[in-house]
């Protein structure tokens, strides 16, 4: 066996191990997403139950909305994983959207916390959510702009219809 054949064998063996590791990691992520979705759905229904029977209604309602926002986050992550498996790419705006939903959830839950937040806490959460929303908007606008443009040797030009 010459050196080139030995090197090809090593590369093939390494790629096989990496492929198995990738499949295992994707399976683990997928199962974790399914399990987390089931738990969050159960938490949502539990919060609705508590809103109706135990807590003051508005507090329970706000908590159930918080769980619903987490469920929405899980749906976005599952959609992203499916797209990654089918197309092999992920849109960065999905991560920004998930972070934004989580931040909005925290802002919504501020009034019903056991420990009342200070004005500084409210301003920080609201400011961070606003900045994340602006980031999401700018990323989406950039994606739309890029879709409507194409590169030619003279620079960027609008796509012809």
C-alpha positions in Angstrom: 0.0 0.0 0.0 1.4 3.4 -0.9 1.1 6.5 1.2 -1.7 8.0 -0.8 -3.9 4.9 -0.3 -3.2 4.9 3.4 -4.0 8.6 3.6 -7.4 8.0 1.8 -8.2 5.2 4.2 -7.6 7.4 7.2 -9.7 10.2 5.7 -12.5 7.8 4.9 -12.3 6.3 8.4 -12.3 9.8 10.0 -15.3 10.9 7.9 -17.2 7.8 8.9 -16.7 8.6 12.6 -17.7 12.2 12.0 -20.8 11.2 10.2 -21.8 8.8 13.0 -21.2 11.5 15.5 -23.2 14.0 13.5 -26.1 11.5 13.2 -26.0 10.8 17.0 -25.9 14.5 17.8 -28.8 15.2 15.5 -30.8 12.4 17.0 -30.1 13.6 20.5 -31.1 17.2 19.6 -34.3 16.0 17.9 -35.3 13.8 20.9 -34.5 16.6 23.3 -36.7 19.0 21.3 -39.5 16.5 21.3 -39.2 15.9 25.0 -39.0 19.6 25.8 -42.0 20.3 23.6 -44.1 17.7 25.5 -43.0 19.1 28.9 -43.7 22.7 27.9 -47.1 21.7 26.5 -47.9 20.0 29.8 -46.8 23.1 31.7 -49.1 25.2 29.5 -52.1 23.0 30.3 -51.1 23.0 34.0 -50.9 26.8 34.0 -54.3 27.0 32.4 -55.7 24.6 35.0 -54.2 26.8 37.8 -55.5 30.0 36.2 -59.1 28.6 36.2 -59.1 26.8 39.6 -56.3 28.1 41.9 -54.5 31.4 41.2 -56.0 34.7 40.6 -57.2 34.4 37.0 -55.0 37.1 35.5 -51.8 35.8 37.1 -52.5 32.3 35.9 -53.4 33.6 32.4 -50.1 35.5 32.2 -48.2 32.4 33.3 -50.0 30.3 30.7 -49.1 32.9 28.0 -45.4 32.6 29.1 -45.6 28.8 28.7 -47.3 29.3 25.3 -44.4 31.6 24.2 -41.9 28.9 25.2 -44.0 26.4 23.1 -43.7 28.8 20.2 -40.0 28.8 20.7 -39.8 25.0 20.6 -41.8 25.0 17.3 -39.3 27.5 15.8 -36.4 25.3 16.9 -38.0 22.2 15.5 -38.7 23.9 12.2 -35.1 25.1 12.1 -33.8 21.5 12.8 -36.0 20.2 10.0 -34.8 22.8 7.6 -31.2 22.0 8.6 -31.7 18.3 7.9 -33.4 18.9 4.5 -31.5 21.9 3.2 -28.3 21.8 5.2 -28.4 25.5 6.2 -29.9 27.6 8.9 -31.2 31.1 8.8 -29.6 33.2 11.6 -32.8 35.2 12.0 -34.3 32.0 13.6 -31.9 32.3 16.6 -32.7 36.1 16.9 -36.4 35.3 16.8 -36.1 32.7 19.5 -34.2 35.0 21.7 -36.7 37.8 21.0 -39.6 35.5 22.0 -37.9 34.6 25.2 -37.2 38.2 26.0 -40.8 39.2 25.3 -41.9 36.3 27.6 -39.7 37.7 30.4 -41.1 41.2 29.9 -44.7 39.9 30.0 -44.0 37.9 33.2 -42.4 40.9 35.1 -45.6 42.1 36.6 -46.6 38.8 38.1 -43.2 37.9 39.6 -43.2 37.1 43.4 -40.4 39.6 43.8 -41.5 42.9 42.3 -39.0 44.2 39.7 -37.4 47.6 40.1 -37.8 50.3 37.4 -34.2 49.6 36.4 -35.0 45.9 35.9 -38.0 46.8 33.8 -36.0 49.3 31.7 -33.2 46.8 31.2 -35.5 44.0 30.0 -37.6 46.4 27.8 -34.4 48.0 26.3 -32.8 44.6 25.6 -36.0 43.4 24.0 -36.3 46.6 21.9 -32.6 46.2 20.7 -33.2 42.5 19.9 -36.4 43.5 18.0 -34.4 46.1 16.0 -31.7 43.5 15.3 -34.3 41.1 14.0 -35.9 43.8 11.8 -32.5 44.8 10.3 -31.5 41.2 9.6 -34.8 40.5 7.9 -34.5 43.7 5.9 -31.0 42.7 4.9 -32.2 39.3 3.7 -35.0 40.9 1.7 -32.5 43.4 0.1 -30.1 40.5 -0.7 -33.0 38.5 -2.4 -33.8 41.5 -4.6 -30.3 42.0 -5.7 -27.7 40.0 -7.6 -24.0 40.4 -8.1 -22.5 41.3 -11.4 -19.0 42.4 -12.3 -20.1 46.1 -12.1 -21.4 45.7 -8.5 -24.8 45.0 -7.0 -27.8 45.4 -9.3 -31.5 44.8 -9.0 -32.8 41.4 -10.2 -34.7 41.7 -13.4 -38.2 40.4 -13.3 
